[in-house]
Amino acid sequence: MPQLNPAPWFAILVFAWLIFLTIIPPKILGHSFPNEPTPQSTQKPQTESWTWPWH
């Protein structure tokens, strides 16, 4: 039963995770997003009550 021999599969697992953790994140983080968020003001907007007559 060769699938119980962990020697080749463990090496494949380690190399795959090394690729995922060292090569791919800088490529993904290197992208720039076109819509950068702008900071919002902390002041509440002034709201005015309606002056409409309620008939």
N, C-alpha and C positions, 0 to 999 in steps of 0.2 A: 504494500500500500504506500506508494510514493508520496501521497499528499500529507502523510504524517511526518515526513522529514522536513523540519523547519529551516534547514540550512539555506536553500536557494530562495525561499519565499520571504524569509526575514530580511535578507539583503535587498530584495526587490522592494519590500515595504520601507526600509530605511532610506534607500535612494529616492523613492518616490516622494517621501516626506521631506527629504532634503531639498528636492526640486521645488516642492510646493512652498516651503518656508523660506527659501533663499532667493530663488529666481523670479517667481511669479509676483510676490507682493510689491517689489519696487516698480515692476511694469504697470501694475494696476494703480499704484499710488502716483505714478508719474502723469496720469491723465489730468487734464484741467477741465473743470466744469464751466460751461458758458454762463450759467446763471448763479453767480456767487451771491449768497444772502447778504442783504444790507442790514445793518443794525437799526432797530426800531427805537424811536424815542420812548422814554419811560413816562412821559407826561400823558395824562388822560386827555382825550379830546373833549373840548367843551361842547356839551349838548344843550340845545335849546328846546323848550317845550313848544308844542304846536299851538298856533293861535287860531286854528280853524274852529268855526262855530259847530257845535254838536247839535244838530236838529233831529 
